[in-house]
Amino acid sequence: MATGEDSTDPFDAGAGGLLRQPKAVWATAGASVVAFMGIGLVDPILPSIAQGLDATASQVSLLFTSYFLITAIAMLVTGFVSSRIGGRKTLLLGLALVVVFAGLAGTSGSVAELVGFRAGWGLGNALFVSTALAVIVGAAAGGSAAAILLYESALGLGMACGPLLGALLGDASWRYPFFGTAFLMAVGFLCITVFLKEQPVPAGRTGLLDPLKALGHGGLASAAASSFFYNYTFFTVLAFTPFVLDMTPYKSGAVFFAWGVLLAVFSVFVAPRLQARFGSLKVLGGSLVLLAADVLALGYGSHTTAIVCTVLSGAFIGVNNTVYTELALGVSDAPRPVASAGYNFVRWFAAAAAPFFAPKIEEWSDIHMPFVVAAITAVLGAAVVVVRRASLTHEATELEPRHATEDGVTVFAN
């Protein structure tokens, strides 16, 4: 439950407000921005990578598949690791892996090498982002309200700036964004080393199978299943649309920067207000249906329509991410880090599948069909919410304001 401390306006610049945080919090939040930048970094340079390595769209899309496949599997490991070595060491381990593998990715001589290095990068990113929120909440002044807002702001900023950085550096060479990420994460490593004190090791240890056991709860399993279908749609937009737009890195980066800005604004500011007025499940179901319509228009519209719908999808994605995160963290009685790990274990498999299947579907049919499939999966996600609303209704009707969420771990709260 929310405490009186958490009821403080997170935008208040006074003690405990968003802007009055210890250096440790800012260091972790800054590194979080760069970590989330890595997700969309390759978006504007996918065509350039394909050209530079003489690869097909389906081969280059494996950069997402390997990244998120390892991220999904790592969800079973992150809690196991952090509950034994503590949050600070887990963050540093994740950052170190990203520095190494992002740097190696920039030296790749083939698609196979690049895909392999992205897999290692995914492991490091999973260790970092799965621990960052818990560390920020634990170190923040003023309770969890300002801390969670800061974390989600970092997420939105990273998702928006990733494509922009990829475009700016990638215009000279597709290799530079990888080197740039390695450098920024190295800075983050140093900042956390200096400013973040050693975190206490949790009293209870998380087992490797605990996240899977948590999925035995009907509500959590329902949220994960619905999110699985939704994430297929999400990552079809993120990983396949750059090939459809077929723009220069600068233009593609600008499109996905605008997309990321909408994602951040709707996730942090709009979604909570919609939830308060209409209820979480109605907002989620409606947003998924609207996302399906948007994706269909993206696939069948003109080039200008495709650009507009790509940007607009960020609004629906931001709303969906917010509601799914709250449902996943509160719908079951499992510890929040364990529930989050189980939920993310399921949904990241869809993030790995979409970049692989979307170009394959185009090869088997035409350029429109991947978006038809993506629209169908969004509707399926809404259908799960409707059919399983009884298992989700209790939590959905009792959710506190989103920034009163208690200490826990979430990944890409996208």
C-alpha positions as CSV (number, residue, x, y, z in Angstrom):
1,M,0.0,0.0,0.0
2,A,1.1,3.6,-0.5
3,T,2.6,5.3,2.4
4,G,2.2,8.9,3.4
5,E,5.7,9.4,2.1
6,D,4.7,8.2,-1.3
7,S,1.8,10.5,-1.6
8,T,4.2,13.4,-2.1
9,D,3.9,15.0,-5.5
10,P,6.8,13.4,-7.4
11,F,7.2,16.6,-9.4
12,D,7.8,18.6,-6.3
13,A,11.3,20.0,-6.4
14,G,11.5,20.0,-2.6
15,A,12.9,17.3,-0.4
16,G,12.0,13.9,-1.8
17,G,10.9,15.4,-5.1
18,L,11.9,14.2,-8.5
19,L,14.8,16.6,-8.9
20,R,16.2,16.2,-5.3
21,Q,17.8,12.8,-5.5
22,P,21.1,11.4,-4.4
23,K,24.0,11.1,-6.9
24,A,23.6,7.3,-6.7
25,V,20.1,7.6,-8.1
26,W,21.1,9.9,-10.9
27,A,24.0,7.6,-11.8
28,T,21.7,4.6,-12.0
29,A,19.0,6.5,-13.9
30,G,21.6,7.8,-16.4
31,A,23.0,4.4,-17.0
32,S,19.3,3.2,-17.5
33,V,18.8,5.8,-20.2
34,V,21.8,4.3,-22.1
35,A,20.6,0.7,-21.5
36,F,17.2,1.4,-23.0
37,M,18.8,3.3,-25.8
38,G,20.4,0.0,-26.9
39,I,17.0,-1.5,-27.7
40,G,16.2,0.9,-30.5
41,L,19.7,1.9,-31.4
42,V,19.9,-0.3,-34.5
43,D,16.5,0.7,-35.9
44,P,17.6,3.5,-38.3
45,I,20.8,1.6,-39.3
46,L,19.2,-1.8,-40.1
47,P,19.3,-1.1,-43.9
48,S,22.9,0.2,-43.6
49,I,23.9,-2.9,-41.7
50,A,22.3,-5.1,-44.4
51,Q,24.2,-3.3,-47.1
52,G,27.5,-3.2,-45.3
53,L,27.5,-6.9,-44.4
54,D,25.7,-8.0,-47.7
55,A,22.9,-9.4,-45.7
56,T,19.1,-9.8,-46.2
57,A,16.5,-8.1,-44.1
58,S,15.6,-11.4,-42.3
59,Q,19.3,-12.0,-41.5
60,V,19.7,-8.5,-40.0
61,S,16.5,-8.8,-38.1
62,L,18.1,-11.6,-36.1
63,L,19.9,-8.7,-34.2
64,F,16.7,-8.3,-32.3
65,T,15.9,-12.0,-32.1
66,S,19.2,-13.0,-30.5
67,Y,19.1,-10.0,-28.2
68,F,15.6,-10.7,-26.8
69,L,15.9,-14.4,-26.8
70,I,18.8,-14.2,-24.4
71,T,17.0,-11.5,-22.5
72,A,14.0,-13.8,-22.0
73,I,16.1,-16.7,-20.8
74,A,18.1,-14.4,-18.6
75,M,14.9,-13.5,-16.7
76,L,15.3,-16.8,-14.9
77,V,18.9,-15.9,-13.9
78,T,18.8,-12.2,-12.9
79,G,16.9,-12.7,-9.6
80,F,19.1,-15.7,-8.8
81,V,22.2,-13.6,-9.3
82,S,21.1,-10.4,-7.6
83,S,19.8,-12.2,-4.5
84,R,23.2,-13.6,-4.0
85,I,25.7,-10.8,-4.9
86,G,23.5,-7.7,-4.3
87,G,22.1,-5.0,-6.6
88,R,25.3,-3.0,-7.1
89,K,27.4,-5.9,-8.2
90,T,24.6,-7.1,-10.5
91,L,24.4,-3.7,-12.1
92,L,28.2,-3.5,-12.6
93,L,28.3,-7.0,-14.1
94,G,25.5,-6.2,-16.5
95,L,27.2,-2.9,-17.6
96,A,30.5,-4.7,-18.0
97,L,29.0,-7.2,-20.3
98,V,27.3,-4.5,-22.4
99,V,30.5,-2.6,-22.8
100,V,32.4,-5.7,-24.0
101,F,29.7,-7.0,-26.4
102,A,28.6,-3.6,-27.7
103,G,32.2,-2.9,-28.5
104,L,32.7,-6.3,-30.2
105,A,29.5,-5.8,-32.2
106,G,31.2,-2.8,-33.8
107,T,34.0,-4.9,-35.0
108,S,31.8,-7.6,-36.6
109,G,32.8,-8.9,-40.0
110,S,29.7,-10.8,-40.7
111,V,26.0,-11.0,-39.7
112,A,26.6,-14.1,-37.7
113,E,29.3,-12.4,-35.5
114,L,27.0,-9.4,-35.0
115,V,24.1,-11.5,-34.0
116,G,26.2,-13.4,-31.5
117,F,27.6,-10.3,-30.0
118,R,24.1,-8.9,-29.7
119,A,23.1,-12.0,-27.7
120,G,25.9,-11.3,-25.2
121,W,24.7,-7.7,-25.1
122,G,21.2,-8.9,-24.3
123,L,22.5,-10.9,-21.3
124,G,24.2,-7.8,-19.9
125,N,21.2,-5.6,-20.5
126,A,18.9,-8.1,-18.8
127,L,21.1,-8.1,-15.7
128,F,21.2,-4.3,-15.6
129,V,17.6,-3.3,-16.3
130,S,16.1,-6.0,-14.2
131,T,17.9,-4.6,-11.2
132,A,17.9,-0.9,-11.8
133,L,14.5,0.0,-10.6
134,A,14.9,-1.9,-7.3
135,V,18.2,-0.1,-6.8
136,I,16.8,3.3,-7.7
137,V,13.8,2.8,-5.3
138,G,16.1,1.7,-2.5
139,A,18.4,4.7,-2.9
140,A,15.9,7.4,-3.7
141,A,14.8,10.2,-1.4
142,G,11.0,10.6,-0.8
143,G,9.8,7.1,-1.3
144,S,9.0,5.1,-4.4
145,A,6.8,7.7,-6.2
146,A,9.6,10.0,-7.4
147,A,11.9,7.0,-7.9
148,I,9.5,5.1,-10.3
149,L,8.8,8.3,-12.2
150,L,12.5,8.9,-12.6
151,Y,13.0,5.3,-13.8
152,E,10.2,5.5,-16.3
153,S,11.4,8.8,-17.5
154,A,14.8,7.3,-18.1
155,L,13.1,4.5,-20.0
156,G,11.2,6.8,-22.3
157,L,14.2,9.1,-22.8
158,G,16.3,6.0,-23.7
159,M,13.7,4.6,-26.1
160,A,13.4,8.0,-27.8
161,C,17.1,8.8,-28.0
162,G,18.3,5.4,-29.1
163,P,17.2,5.7,-32.7
164,L,18.4,9.3,-32.7
165,L,21.9,8.3,-31.6
166,G,21.9,5.4,-34.0
167,A,21.0,7.8,-36.9
168,L,23.6,10.5,-35.9
169,L,26.5,8.0,-35.6
170,G,25.3,5.5,-38.1
171,D,25.2,8.1,-40.9
172,A,29.0,7.9,-41.0
173,S,29.2,4.1,-40.4
174,W,26.9,1.5,-39.1
175,R,29.7,0.5,-36.7
176,Y,29.8,3.8,-34.8
177,P,26.6,3.4,-32.8
178,F,27.9,0.2,-31.2
179,F,31.2,1.9,-30.2
180,G,29.2,4.9,-28.9
181,T,27.0,2.7,-26.7
182,A,30.1,0.9,-25.4
183,F,31.6,4.2,-24.4
184,L,28.5,5.6,-22.8
185,M,28.0,2.4,-20.8
186,A,31.6,2.5,-19.7
187,V,30.9,6.0,-18.3
188,G,27.8,4.6,-16.6
189,F,30.0,1.9,-15.1
190,L,32.3,4.4,-13.6
191,C,29.5,6.6,-12.3
192,I,27.9,3.7,-10.5
193,T,31.2,2.5,-9.1
194,V,31.9,6.0,-7.6
195,F,28.4,7.1,-6.5
196,L,26.4,3.9,-5.6
197,K,27.3,2.3,-2.3
198,E,27.3,-1.4,-1.8
199,Q,23.7,-2.8,-1.7
200,P,22.7,-5.3,1.0
201,V,22.2,-8.8,-0.2
202,P,18.5,-9.8,0.2
203,A,17.7,-12.0,3.1
204,G,15.9,-14.5,0.9
205,R,17.5,-16.1,-2.2
206,T,15.6,-16.4,-5.4
207,G,15.7,-19.9,-7.1
208,L,16.1,-20.4,-10.8
209,L,12.6,-21.9,-11.1
210,D,10.8,-19.4,-8.9
211,P,9.7,-17.1,-11.8
212,L,8.2,-20.2,-13.6
213,K,6.4,-21.3,-10.4
214,A,4.9,-17.8,-10.1
215,L,3.3,-18.2,-13.5
216,G,1.0,-20.8,-11.9
217,H,-1.1,-17.9,-10.7
218,G,-3.9,-17.4,-13.1
219,G,-3.8,-13.6,-13.1
220,L,-0.1,-13.4,-13.7
221,A,-0.3,-16.1,-16.4
222,S,-3.1,-14.2,-18.1
223,A,-1.2,-10.9,-18.0
224,A,1.9,-12.6,-19.4
225,A,-0.1,-14.4,-22.2
226,S,-1.8,-11.2,-23.3
227,S,1.5,-9.3,-23.2
228,F,3.1,-12.0,-25.3
229,F,0.7,-11.3,-28.2
230,Y,1.0,-7.6,-27.7
231,N,4.8,-7.7,-27.8
232,Y,4.7,-9.5,-31.1
233,T,2.9,-6.5,-32.5
234,F,5.2,-4.0,-30.7
235,F,8.4,-5.5,-32.1
236,T,7.0,-6.0,-35.6
237,V,6.7,-2.2,-35.6
238,L,10.1,-1.7,-34.0
239,A,12.1,-4.2,-36.0
240,F,10.4,-4.5,-39.4
241,T,9.1,-1.0,-40.1
242,P,12.5,0.5,-40.9
243,F,12.7,-1.8,-43.9
244,V,9.3,-0.7,-45.0
245,L,10.0,3.0,-44.6
246,D,13.3,2.6,-46.5
247,M,14.7,6.0,-45.4
248,T,18.1,7.4,-44.7
249,P,19.4,6.9,-41.1
250,Y,18.7,10.5,-40.3
251,K,15.1,10.4,-41.4
252,S,14.4,7.0,-39.9
253,G,16.0,8.2,-36.6
254,A,13.8,11.2,-36.6
255,V,10.7,9.1,-37.1
256,F,11.6,6.7,-34.2
257,F,12.6,9.6,-32.0
258,A,9.1,11.1,-32.4
259,W,7.8,7.6,-31.7
260,G,9.8,7.3,-28.5
261,V,8.7,10.7,-27.3
262,L,5.0,9.7,-27.7
263,L,5.8,6.4,-25.9
264,A,7.4,8.3,-23.0
265,V,4.6,10.9,-22.7
266,F,1.7,8.4,-22.9
267,S,3.4,6.0,-20.5
268,V,4.3,8.5,-17.8
269,F,1.5,11.1,-18.1
270,V,-1.5,9.9,-20.1
271,A,-1.9,6.3,-19.1
272,P,-2.4,7.0,-15.4
273,R,-5.2,9.5,-16.1
274,L,-6.9,7.2,-18.5
275,Q,-6.7,4.4,-15.9
276,A,-8.2,6.6,-13.2
277,R,-11.1,7.5,-15.4
278,F,-11.9,4.3,-17.3
279,G,-10.2,1.5,-15.4
280,S,-7.1,-0.5,-16.3
281,L,-8.7,-3.3,-18.3
282,K,-10.9,-1.1,-20.4
283,V,-7.9,1.1,-21.2
284,L,-5.7,-1.9,-22.1
285,G,-8.3,-3.6,-24.3
286,G,-9.2,-0.4,-26.1
287,S,-5.5,0.6,-26.6
288,L,-4.7,-2.9,-28.1
289,V,-7.6,-2.6,-30.6
290,L,-6.5,0.9,-31.6
291,L,-3.0,-0.4,-32.0
292,A,-4.2,-3.2,-34.3
293,A,-6.0,-0.6,-36.5
294,D,-3.0,1.6,-36.5
295,V,-0.7,-1.3,-37.6
296,L,-3.1,-2.2,-40.4
297,A,-3.1,1.4,-41.7
298,L,0.7,1.3,-41.5
299,G,0.9,-1.8,-43.6
300,Y,-1.6,-0.7,-46.3
301,G,-1.3,3.1,-46.4
302,S,1.0,5.3,-48.4
303,H,4.5,6.1,-47.4
304,T,3.4,9.2,-45.5
305,T,0.6,7.2,-43.8
306,A,3.2,4.6,-42.7
307,I,5.3,7.3,-41.1
308,V,2.4,8.9,-39.3
309,C,1.1,5.5,-38.1
310,T,4.6,4.5,-36.9
311,V,4.9,7.6,-34.8
312,L,1.3,7.2,-33.5
313,S,1.9,3.6,-32.5
314,G,4.2,5.0,-29.8
315,A,1.2,6.4,-28.0
316,F,-0.6,3.1,-27.8
317,I,2.5,1.2,-26.9
318,G,3.2,3.7,-24.0
319,V,-0.3,3.1,-22.6
320,N,0.0,-0.6,-22.9
321,N,3.4,-0.8,-21.3
322,T,2.1,1.1,-18.3
323,V,-1.0,-1.0,-17.7
324,Y,0.8,-4.4,-18.3
325,T,3.6,-3.5,-15.9
326,E,1.1,-2.6,-13.1
327,L,-0.9,-5.8,-13.7
328,A,2.1,-8.0,-13.7
329,L,3.6,-6.5,-10.5
330,G,0.4,-6.6,-8.5
331,V,-1.9,-9.3,-9.8
332,S,-0.3,-12.2,-7.9
333,D,1.0,-12.7,-4.4
334,A,4.5,-13.6,-5.6
335,P,7.3,-11.2,-4.6
336,R,7.5,-8.4,-7.2
337,P,10.9,-9.3,-8.5
338,V,9.8,-12.9,-9.0
339,A,6.5,-12.0,-10.6
340,S,8.3,-9.5,-12.9
341,A,10.8,-12.1,-13.9
342,G,8.2,-14.7,-14.8
343,Y,6.1,-12.2,-16.7
344,N,9.1,-10.9,-18.7
345,F,10.3,-14.4,-19.4
346,V,7.1,-15.0,-21.3
347,R,6.7,-11.7,-23.1
348,W,10.3,-11.3,-24.3
349,F,10.0,-14.5,-26.3
350,A,7.5,-12.6,-28.5
351,A,10.1,-9.8,-28.9
352,A,12.5,-12.4,-30.1
353,A,10.0,-14.0,-32.5
354,A,8.6,-11.0,-34.2
355,P,11.8,-9.7,-35.8
356,F,12.4,-13.3,-37.1
357,F,9.0,-14.0,-38.5
358,A,8.0,-10.6,-39.9
359,P,10.6,-10.6,-42.8
360,K,10.0,-14.4,-43.3
361,I,6.2,-13.7,-43.7
362,E,7.0,-11.0,-46.3
363,E,9.1,-13.5,-48.2
364,W,6.3,-16.0,-48.2
365,S,3.6,-13.5,-49.1
366,D,3.9,-9.8,-49.5
367,I,4.9,-6.7,-47.6
368,H,1.4,-6.2,-46.2
369,M,1.0,-9.6,-44.5
370,P,3.5,-9.0,-41.6
371,F,1.3,-6.1,-40.4
372,V,-1.9,-8.2,-40.8
373,V,-0.4,-10.8,-38.5
374,A,0.7,-8.0,-36.1
375,A,-2.8,-6.6,-36.0
376,I,-4.2,-10.1,-35.3
377,T,-1.8,-10.6,-32.4
378,A,-2.8,-7.2,-30.9
379,V,-6.5,-8.3,-31.1
380,L,-5.6,-11.6,-29.5
381,G,-3.9,-9.8,-26.7
382,A,-7.2,-7.8,-26.1
383,A,-9.2,-11.1,-26.3
384,V,-7.1,-12.6,-23.5
385,V,-7.9,-9.5,-21.4
386,V,-11.6,-9.9,-22.1
387,V,-11.8,-13.7,-21.6
388,R,-9.6,-13.7,-18.5
389,R,-10.9,-10.5,-17.0
390,A,-12.1,-12.3,-13.9
391,S,-8.6,-13.2,-12.9
392,L,-7.4,-9.7,-13.6
393,T,-10.4,-7.6,-12.4
394,H,-9.5,-7.7,-8.7
395,E,-6.1,-6.2,-9.2
396,A,-7.2,-3.9,-12.0
397,T,-9.9,-2.3,-9.9
398,E,-7.7,-1.9,-6.8
399,L,-4.5,-0.6,-8.5
400,E,-3.2,2.4,-6.6
401,P,-2.0,5.4,-8.6
402,R,0.8,4.1,-10.7
403,H,3.5,6.2,-8.9
404,A,2.5,4.7,-5.5
405,T,3.9,1.3,-6.6
406,E,6.0,-0.3,-3.9
407,D,9.6,-1.5,-4.2
408,G,10.0,-4.1,-6.9
409,V,11.7,-4.9,-10.1
410,T,10.3,-4.3,-13.6
411,V,11.9,-4.6,-16.9
412,F,11.2,-2.2,-19.9
413,A,8.2,-0.9,-18.0
414,N,8.0,0.1,-20.9
